[in-house]
Amino acid sequence: MGADRALSLLDQMLWTAAIVAGPLLAAVLVVGVLISVLQVATQVQEMTLTFIPKLLVSVLVLIFLGSWMMRQLTQFSERLFVAIPGLGH
């Protein structure tokens, strides 16, 4: 396998990981910023106030987008398994 093919597979893997993880990370980031602004405005510095909403949003995003995330990972895996026999040349 040439270096160009290896870099191409690495590029596909990183883009797939970013696309799959992106919605979850973005949702948690938005909730974290909103809770931080709320904490600054009210001067309530409770740790569970940031943890629980992030956890709930994470669960909701995984419930709603979990099947799409698995489909993306499955498609990448199928493409990789189909390409494996040709990698040795």
MOPAC internal coordinates of N, CA, C and O (Angstrom, degrees):
PM7 1SCF
backbone

  N    0.0000 0     0.00 0     0.00 0    0    0    0
  C    1.4513 1     0.00 0     0.00 0    1    0    0
  C    1.5244 1   107.28 1     0.00 0    2    1    0
  O    1.2310 1   121.24 1   -48.35 1    3    2    1
  N    1.3118 1   115.23 1   131.65 1    3    2    1
  C    1.4455 1   120.43 1  -179.83 1    5    3    2
  C    1.5148 1   112.11 1   -80.53 1    6    5    3
  O    1.2310 1   121.96 1   -15.44 1    7    6    5
  N    1.3054 1   113.85 1   164.56 1    7    6    5
  C    1.4620 1   119.45 1   179.99 1    9    7    6
  C    1.5199 1   111.42 1   -64.97 1   10    9    7
  O    1.2310 1   120.04 1   145.86 1   11   10    9
  N    1.3218 1   117.53 1   -34.14 1   11   10    9
  C    1.4574 1   120.03 1   179.34 1   13   11   10
  C    1.5242 1   111.68 1   -65.53 1   14   13   11
  O    1.2310 1   120.39 1   141.31 1   15   14   13
  N    1.3288 1   116.86 1   -38.69 1   15   14   13
  C    1.4776 1   120.64 1   178.04 1   17   15   14
  C    1.5326 1   110.52 1   -68.19 1   18   17   15
  O    1.2310 1   120.59 1   139.13 1   19   18   17
  N    1.3413 1   116.47 1   -40.87 1   19   18   17
  C    1.4630 1   120.57 1   179.04 1   21   19   18
  C    1.5256 1   110.51 1   -63.70 1   22   21   19
  O    1.2310 1   120.36 1   137.90 1   23   22   21
  N    1.3230 1   116.91 1   -42.10 1   23   22   21
  C    1.4652 1   120.22 1   178.87 1   25   23   22
  C    1.5196 1   111.39 1   -67.27 1   26   25   23
  O    1.2310 1   120.40 1   144.95 1   27   26   25
  N    1.3198 1   116.84 1   -35.05 1   27   26   25
  C    1.4531 1   120.57 1   177.13 1   29   27   26
  C    1.5283 1   110.98 1   -64.66 1   30   29   27
  O    1.2310 1   120.17 1   135.78 1   31   30   29
  N    1.3323 1   117.29 1   -44.22 1   31   30   29
  C    1.4609 1   120.94 1   177.42 1   33   31   30
  C    1.5266 1   111.40 1   -64.24 1   34   33   31
  O    1.2310 1   120.64 1   140.29 1   35   34   33
  N    1.3307 1   116.37 1   -39.71 1   35   34   33
  C    1.4591 1   120.66 1   177.90 1   37   35   34
  C    1.5270 1   110.72 1   -64.48 1   38   37   35
  O    1.2310 1   120.70 1   139.52 1   39   38   37
  N    1.3211 1   116.26 1   -40.48 1   39   38   37
  C    1.4564 1   121.06 1   178.06 1   41   39   38
  C    1.5303 1   111.04 1   -62.77 1   42   41   39
  O    1.2310 1   120.51 1   134.88 1   43   42   41
  N    1.3346 1   116.64 1   -45.12 1   43   42   41
  C    1.4628 1   120.85 1   178.49 1   45   43   42
  C    1.5234 1   111.17 1   -62.76 1   46   45   43
  O    1.2310 1   120.53 1   140.10 1   47   46   45
  N    1.3264 1   116.60 1   -39.90 1   47   46   45
  C    1.4546 1   121.12 1  -179.90 1   49   47   46
  C    1.5245 1   111.29 1   -64.97 1   50   49   47
  O    1.2310 1   120.34 1   135.98 1   51   50   49
  N    1.3262 1   116.95 1   -44.02 1   51   50   49
  C    1.4627 1   120.45 1  -179.23 1   53   51   50
  C    1.5254 1   111.68 1   -67.53 1   54   53   51
  O    1.2310 1   120.18 1   140.18 1   55   54   53
  N    1.3444 1   117.27 1   -39.82 1   55   54   53
  C    1.4677 1   119.66 1   177.56 1   57   55   54
  C    1.5199 1   111.16 1   -66.08 1   58   57   55
  O    1.2310 1   120.19 1   140.10 1   59   58   57
  N    1.3171 1   117.23 1   -39.90 1   59   58   57
  C    1.4642 1   120.09 1   177.96 1   61   59   58
  C    1.5223 1   110.49 1   -63.38 1   62   61   59
  O    1.2310 1   120.21 1   136.74 1   63   62   61
  N    1.3198 1   117.20 1   -43.26 1   63   62   61
  C    1.4693 1   120.65 1   178.45 1   65   63   62
  C    1.5230 1   111.25 1   -62.72 1   66   65   63
  O    1.2310 1   120.20 1   138.35 1   67   66   65
  N    1.3259 1   117.22 1   -41.65 1   67   66   65
  C    1.4625 1   120.85 1   179.66 1   69   67   66
  C    1.5253 1   111.59 1   -66.34 1   70   69   67
  O    1.2310 1   120.66 1   139.31 1   71   70   69
  N    1.3265 1   116.34 1   -40.69 1   71   70   69
  C    1.4722 1   120.20 1  -179.42 1   73   71   70
  C    1.5265 1   110.40 1   -67.81 1   74   73   71
  O    1.2310 1   120.31 1   141.71 1   75   74   73
  N    1.3256 1   117.01 1   -38.29 1   75   74   73
  C    1.4634 1   120.18 1  -178.71 1   77   75   74
  C    1.5273 1   111.23 1   -73.79 1   78   77   75
  O    1.2310 1   119.92 1   137.95 1   79   78   77
  N    1.3129 1   117.75 1   -42.05 1   79   78   77
  C    1.4662 1   121.00 1  -176.58 1   81   79   78
  C    1.5245 1   112.83 1   -82.65 1   82   81   79
  O    1.2310 1   120.04 1   159.46 1   83   82   81
  N    1.3270 1   117.53 1   -20.54 1   83   82   81
  C    1.4599 1   121.39 1  -174.29 1   85   83   82
  C    1.5179 1   116.00 1   -55.79 1   86   85   83
  O    1.2310 1   118.97 1   128.27 1   87   86   85
  N    1.3279 1   119.56 1   -51.73 1   87   86   85
  C    1.4723 1   118.96 1  -178.54 1   89   87   86
  C    1.5234 1   113.48 1   -60.58 1   90   89   87
  O    1.2310 1   120.42 1   139.59 1   91   90   89
  N    1.3206 1   116.80 1   -40.41 1   91   90   89
  C    1.4657 1   120.21 1   179.56 1   93   91   90
  C    1.5239 1   110.59 1   -65.54 1   94   93   91
  O    1.2310 1   120.36 1   133.31 1   95   94   93
  N    1.3197 1   116.93 1   -46.69 1   95   94   93
  C    1.4655 1   120.52 1  -179.63 1   97   95   94
  C    1.5238 1   111.69 1   -65.06 1   98   97   95
  O    1.2310 1   120.26 1   140.57 1   99   98   97
  N    1.3243 1   117.10 1   -39.43 1   99   98   97
  C    1.4693 1   120.43 1   179.48 1  101   99   98
  C    1.5267 1   111.08 1   -65.14 1  102  101   99
  O    1.2310 1   120.27 1   137.49 1  103  102  101
  N    1.3245 1   117.09 1   -42.51 1  103  102  101
  C    1.4640 1   120.56 1  -179.85 1  105  103  102
  C    1.5247 1   111.07 1   -64.23 1  106  105  103
  O    1.2310 1   120.35 1   136.27 1  107  106  105
  N    1.3213 1   116.94 1   -43.73 1  107  106  105
  C    1.4624 1   120.37 1   179.35 1  109  107  106
  C    1.5238 1   110.56 1   -66.71 1  110  109  107
  O    1.2310 1   120.01 1   142.83 1  111  110  109
  N    1.3263 1   117.59 1   -37.17 1  111  110  109
  C    1.4563 1   121.25 1   177.85 1  113  111  110
  C    1.5242 1   111.25 1   -63.04 1  114  113  111
  O    1.2310 1   120.50 1   134.07 1  115  114  113
  N    1.3196 1   116.64 1   -45.93 1  115  114  113
  C    1.4659 1   120.53 1  -179.55 1  117  115  114
  C    1.5256 1   110.45 1   -62.51 1  118  117  115
  O    1.2310 1   120.28 1   134.94 1  119  118  117
  N    1.3152 1   117.08 1   -45.06 1  119  118  117
  C    1.4683 1   119.96 1   179.34 1  121  119  118
  C    1.5263 1   110.48 1   -64.55 1  122  121  119
  O    1.2310 1   120.26 1   139.35 1  123  122  121
  N    1.3086 1   117.11 1   -40.65 1  123  122  121
  C    1.4624 1   120.53 1   178.69 1  125  123  122
  C    1.5189 1   112.64 1   -61.56 1  126  125  123
  O    1.2310 1   120.45 1   137.46 1  127  126  125
  N    1.3220 1   116.75 1   -42.54 1  127  126  125
  C    1.4728 1   120.30 1   178.60 1  129  127  126
  C    1.5210 1   110.43 1   -66.48 1  130  129  127
  O    1.2310 1   120.23 1   136.96 1  131  130  129
  N    1.3340 1   117.17 1   -43.04 1  131  130  129
  C    1.4719 1   119.67 1   179.30 1  133  131  130
  C    1.5239 1   111.68 1   -62.74 1  134  133  131
  O    1.2310 1   120.17 1   137.62 1  135  134  133
  N    1.3252 1   117.28 1   -42.38 1  135  134  133
  C    1.4584 1   120.19 1   178.57 1  137  135  134
  C    1.5193 1   110.44 1   -67.13 1  138  137  135
  O    1.2310 1   119.71 1   142.43 1  139  138  137
  N    1.3124 1   118.16 1   -37.57 1  139  138  137
  C    1.4702 1   120.95 1   177.70 1  141  139  138
  C    1.5199 1   111.60 1   -63.58 1  142  141  139
  O    1.2310 1   120.53 1   138.15 1  143  142  141
  N    1.3316 1   116.59 1   -41.85 1  143  142  141
  C    1.4647 1   120.15 1   176.99 1  145  143  142
  C    1.5283 1   109.92 1   -63.17 1  146  145  143
  O    1.2310 1   120.59 1   138.10 1  147  146  145
  N    1.3177 1   116.47 1   -41.90 1  147  146  145
  C    1.4619 1   120.73 1   177.32 1  149  147  146
  C    1.5262 1   111.32 1   -62.29 1  150  149  147
  O    1.2310 1   120.01 1   138.86 1  151  150  149
  N    1.3188 1   117.59 1   -41.14 1  151  150  149
  C    1.4574 1   121.25 1   178.56 1  153  151  150
  C    1.5255 1   111.63 1   -65.18 1  154  153  151
  O    1.2310 1   120.51 1   140.14 1  155  154  153
  N    1.3110 1   116.64 1   -39.86 1  155  154  153
  C    1.4679 1   119.74 1   179.07 1  157  155  154
  C    1.5235 1   110.11 1   -66.74 1  158  157  155
  O    1.2310 1   120.47 1   139.24 1  159  158  157
  N    1.3215 1   116.71 1   -40.76 1  159  158  157
  C    1.4652 1   120.64 1  -178.42 1  161  159  158
  C    1.5221 1   111.96 1   -67.86 1  162  161  159
  O    1.2310 1   120.12 1   143.70 1  163  162  161
  N    1.3216 1   117.38 1   -36.30 1  163  162  161
  C    1.4646 1   120.21 1  -176.83 1  165  163  162
  C    1.5193 1   113.06 1   -99.95 1  166  165  163
  O    1.2310 1   119.79 1   171.72 1  167  166  165
  N    1.3170 1   118.01 1    -8.28 1  167  166  165
  C    1.4594 1   124.78 1  -177.90 1  169  167  166
  C    1.5219 1   112.46 1    58.73 1  170  169  167
  O    1.2310 1   120.78 1  -148.60 1  171  170  169
  N    1.3249 1   116.12 1    31.40 1  171  170  169
  C    1.4611 1   121.96 1   174.59 1  173  171  170
  C    1.5208 1   106.89 1   -98.16 1  174  173  171
  O    1.2310 1   120.06 1   -65.12 1  175  174  173
  N    1.3140 1   117.50 1   114.88 1  175  174  173
  C    1.4594 1   121.71 1  -176.54 1  177  175  174
  C    1.5236 1   110.43 1  -110.64 1  178  177  175
  O    1.2310 1   120.86 1  -115.34 1  179  178  177
  N    1.3137 1   115.97 1    64.66 1  179  178  177
  C    1.4609 1   122.03 1   179.70 1  181  179  178
  C    1.5315 1   109.04 1  -100.65 1  182  181  179
  O    1.2310 1   120.00 1   -51.24 1  183  182  181
  N    1.3290 1   117.60 1   128.76 1  183  182  181
  C    1.4618 1   121.58 1  -176.72 1  185  183  182
  C    1.5253 1   112.06 1   -67.48 1  186  185  183
  O    1.2310 1   120.02 1   142.51 1  187  186  185
  N    1.3145 1   117.57 1   -37.49 1  187  186  185
  C    1.4608 1   119.25 1  -178.64 1  189  187  186
  C    1.5184 1   111.79 1   -69.17 1  190  189  187
  O    1.2310 1   120.22 1   160.23 1  191  190  189
  N    1.3169 1   117.19 1   -19.77 1  191  190  189
  C    1.4562 1   120.77 1   178.75 1  193  191  190
  C    1.5292 1   110.95 1   -66.10 1  194  193  191
  O    1.2310 1   119.81 1   152.64 1  195  194  193
  N    1.3132 1   117.97 1   -27.36 1  195  194  193
  C    1.4664 1   120.38 1   176.65 1  197  195  194
  C    1.5222 1   111.82 1   -91.48 1  198  197  195
  O    1.2310 1   120.38 1   147.64 1  199  198  197
  N    1.3245 1   116.88 1   -32.36 1  199  198  197
  C    1.4586 1   120.23 1  -173.57 1  201  199  198
  C    1.5275 1   112.52 1   -73.51 1  202  201  199
  O    1.2310 1   119.81 1   132.16 1  203  202  201
  N    1.3087 1   117.96 1   -47.84 1  203  202  201
  C    1.4664 1   121.91 1  -174.45 1  205  203  202
  C    1.5323 1   112.38 1   -63.45 1  206  205  203
  O    1.2310 1   118.40 1   131.49 1  207  206  205
  N    1.3341 1   120.66 1   -48.51 1  207  206  205
  C    1.4749 1   118.66 1   178.18 1  209  207  206
  C    1.5275 1   113.24 1   -61.90 1  210  209  207
  O    1.2310 1   120.17 1   141.55 1  211  210  209
  N    1.3322 1   117.29 1   -38.45 1  211  210  209
  C    1.4649 1   119.83 1   177.51 1  213  211  210
  C    1.5199 1   110.78 1   -63.44 1  214  213  211
  O    1.2310 1   120.34 1   139.65 1  215  214  213
  N    1.3142 1   116.95 1   -40.35 1  215  214  213
  C    1.4505 1   121.15 1   178.63 1  217  215  214
  C    1.5272 1   111.23 1   -64.59 1  218  217  215
  O    1.2310 1   120.50 1   136.50 1  219  218  217
  N    1.3216 1   116.64 1   -43.50 1  219  218  217
  C    1.4627 1   120.66 1   179.28 1  221  219  218
  C    1.5356 1   111.79 1   -64.39 1  222  221  219
  O    1.2310 1   120.55 1   137.32 1  223  222  221
  N    1.3293 1   116.55 1   -42.68 1  223  222  221
  C    1.4680 1   119.79 1   178.44 1  225  223  222
  C    1.5220 1   110.43 1   -65.55 1  226  225  223
  O    1.2310 1   120.09 1   141.15 1  227  226  225
  N    1.3158 1   117.43 1   -38.85 1  227  226  225
  C    1.4632 1   120.61 1   177.68 1  229  227  226
  C    1.5217 1   110.90 1   -60.54 1  230  229  227
  O    1.2310 1   120.65 1   135.34 1  231  230  229
  N    1.3196 1   116.36 1   -44.66 1  231  230  229
  C    1.4652 1   120.40 1   179.90 1  233  231  230
  C    1.5264 1   110.31 1   -64.24 1  234  233  231
  O    1.2310 1   120.12 1   136.49 1  235  234  233
  N    1.3286 1   117.38 1   -43.51 1  235  234  233
  C    1.4653 1   120.69 1  -179.99 1  237  235  234
  C    1.5301 1   111.80 1   -63.41 1  238  237  235
  O    1.2310 1   120.66 1   136.68 1  239  238  237
  N    1.3231 1   116.34 1   -43.32 1  239  238  237
  C    1.4682 1   119.35 1   179.03 1  241  239  238
  C    1.5269 1   110.20 1   -63.76 1  242  241  239
  O    1.2310 1   120.42 1   138.69 1  243  242  241
  N    1.3309 1   116.81 1   -41.31 1  243  242  241
  C    1.4636 1   119.38 1   178.89 1  245  243  242
  C    1.5279 1   111.86 1   -66.88 1  246  245  243
  O    1.2310 1   120.21 1   145.68 1  247  246  245
  N    1.3218 1   117.21 1   -34.32 1  247  246  245
  C    1.4695 1   119.75 1   177.11 1  249  247  246
  C    1.5215 1   110.43 1   -66.47 1  250  249  247
  O    1.2310 1   120.54 1   134.21 1  251  250  249
  N    1.3351 1   116.58 1   -45.79 1  251  250  249
  C    1.4612 1   119.96 1  -175.58 1  253  251  250
  C    1.5257 1   113.62 1   -79.54 1  254  253  251
  O    1.2310 1   119.78 1   145.80 1  255  254  253
  N    1.3232 1   118.03 1   -34.20 1  255  254  253
  C    1.4587 1   120.84 1  -175.86 1  257  255  254
  C    1.5273 1   114.13 1  -111.06 1  258  257  255
  O    1.2310 1   120.29 1  -177.54 1  259  258  257
  N    1.3164 1   117.05 1     2.46 1  259  258  257
  C    1.4638 1   120.55 1  -176.76 1  261  259  258
  C    1.5134 1   113.47 1   -60.23 1  262  261  259
  O    1.2310 1   120.46 1   138.44 1  263  262  261
  N    1.3306 1   116.72 1   -41.56 1  263  262  261
  C    1.4710 1   118.98 1  -179.44 1  265  263  262
  C    1.5281 1   110.60 1   -67.28 1  266  265  263
  O    1.2310 1   120.30 1   141.71 1  267  266  265
  N    1.3271 1   117.03 1   -38.29 1  267  266  265
  C    1.4697 1   120.15 1   177.23 1  269  267  266
  C    1.5336 1   110.37 1   -64.76 1  270  269  267
  O    1.2310 1   120.60 1   138.29 1  271  270  269
  N    1.3441 1   116.45 1   -41.71 1  271  270  269
  C    1.4630 1   120.17 1   178.92 1  273  271  270
  C    1.5288 1   110.87 1   -62.06 1  274  273  271
  O    1.2310 1   120.62 1   136.12 1  275  274  273
  N    1.3284 1   116.42 1   -43.88 1  275  274  273
  C    1.4591 1   119.56 1   179.02 1  277  275  274
  C    1.5213 1   111.52 1   -65.43 1  278  277  275
  O    1.2310 1   120.34 1   143.46 1  279  278  277
  N    1.3207 1   116.95 1   -36.54 1  279  278  277
  C    1.4717 1   120.49 1   178.61 1  281  279  278
  C    1.5298 1   110.13 1   -64.16 1  282  281  279
  O    1.2310 1   120.34 1   137.81 1  283  282  281
  N    1.3270 1   116.95 1   -42.19 1  283  282  281
  C    1.4623 1   119.96 1   178.39 1  285  283  282
  C    1.5294 1   111.16 1   -62.33 1  286  285  283
  O    1.2310 1   120.52 1   135.21 1  287  286  285
  N    1.3282 1   116.61 1   -44.79 1  287  286  285
  C    1.4627 1   120.13 1   179.64 1  289  287  286
  C    1.5208 1   111.67 1   -66.72 1  290  289  287
  O    1.2310 1   120.56 1   142.57 1  291  290  289
  N    1.3215 1   116.53 1   -37.43 1  291  290  289
  C    1.4621 1   120.40 1   178.62 1  293  291  290
  C    1.5202 1   111.02 1   -66.10 1  294  293  291
  O    1.2310 1   120.27 1   137.42 1  295  294  293
  N    1.3212 1   117.08 1   -42.58 1  295  294  293
  C    1.4666 1   120.33 1   178.77 1  297  295  294
  C    1.5213 1   111.38 1   -63.07 1  298  297  295
  O    1.2310 1   120.42 1   138.64 1  299  298  297
  N    1.3265 1   116.80 1   -41.36 1  299  298  297
  C    1.4669 1   119.81 1   177.42 1  301  299  298
  C    1.5291 1   110.30 1   -63.40 1  302  301  299
  O    1.2310 1   120.52 1   135.92 1  303  302  301
  N    1.3301 1   116.61 1   -44.08 1  303  302  301
  C    1.4662 1   120.53 1  -179.93 1  305  303  302
  C    1.5178 1   111.25 1   -62.96 1  306  305  303
  O    1.2310 1   120.27 1   138.52 1  307  306  305
  N    1.3269 1   117.08 1   -41.48 1  307  306  305
  C    1.4710 1   120.05 1   178.67 1  309  307  306
  C    1.5254 1   111.04 1   -62.87 1  310  309  307
  O    1.2310 1   120.59 1   136.73 1  311  310  309
  N    1.3445 1   116.47 1   -43.27 1  311  310  309
  C    1.4721 1   119.13 1   177.87 1  313  311  310
  C    1.5322 1   110.86 1   -62.15 1  314  313  311
  O    1.2310 1   120.75 1   141.18 1  315  314  313
  N    1.3206 1   116.18 1   -38.82 1  315  314  313
  C    1.4589 1   120.27 1  -179.85 1  317  315  314
  C    1.5221 1   111.34 1   -67.90 1  318  317  315
  O    1.2310 1   120.10 1   136.17 1  319  318  317
  N    1.3321 1   117.41 1   -43.83 1  319  318  317
  C    1.4643 1   120.74 1   179.56 1  321  319  318
  C    1.5219 1   111.54 1   -64.82 1  322  321  319
  O    1.2310 1   120.14 1   144.24 1  323  322  321
  N    1.3238 1   117.33 1   -35.76 1  323  322  321
  C    1.4606 1   120.10 1   177.57 1  325  323  322
  C    1.5294 1   109.73 1   -68.37 1  326  325  323
  O    1.2310 1   119.94 1   146.63 1  327  326  325
  N    1.3137 1   117.72 1   -33.37 1  327  326  325
  C    1.4666 1   120.92 1  -177.42 1  329  327  326
  C    1.5217 1   113.24 1   -82.15 1  330  329  327
  O    1.2310 1   119.51 1   164.22 1  331  330  329
  N    1.3227 1   118.55 1   -15.78 1  331  330  329
  C    1.4747 1   121.19 1  -174.62 1  333  331  330
  C    1.5398 1   112.61 1   -58.03 1  334  333  331
  O    1.2310 1   118.49 1   135.00 1  335  334  333
  N    1.3245 1   120.48 1   -45.00 1  335  334  333
  C    1.4722 1   117.92 1  -178.70 1  337  335  334
  C    1.5320 1   113.57 1   -59.64 1  338  337  335
  O    1.2310 1   120.01 1   149.35 1  339  338  337
  N    1.3167 1   117.59 1   -30.65 1  339  338  337
  C    1.4548 1   119.66 1  -178.70 1  341  339  338
  C    1.5161 1   114.10 1   -86.45 1  342  341  339
  O    1.2310 1   119.60 1   178.29 1  343  342  341
  N    1.3258 1   118.37 1    -1.71 1  343  342  341
  C    1.4580 1   120.14 1  -177.18 1  345  343  342
  C    1.5220 1   112.81 1   -77.78 1  346  345  343
  O    1.2310 1   119.65 1   157.71 1  347  346  345
  N    1.3051 1   118.28 1   -22.29 1  347  346  345
  C    1.4567 1   120.90 1  -176.63 1  349  347  346
  C    1.5144 1   114.55 1   -76.22 1  350  349  347
  O    1.2310 1   120.10 1   168.83 1  351  350  349
  N    1.3004 1   117.41 1   -11.17 1  351  350  349
  C    1.4669 1   120.09 1  -176.04 1  353  351  350
  C    1.4946 1   112.15 1   -86.45 1  354  353  351
  O    1.2310 1   120.10 1   180.00 1  355  354  353

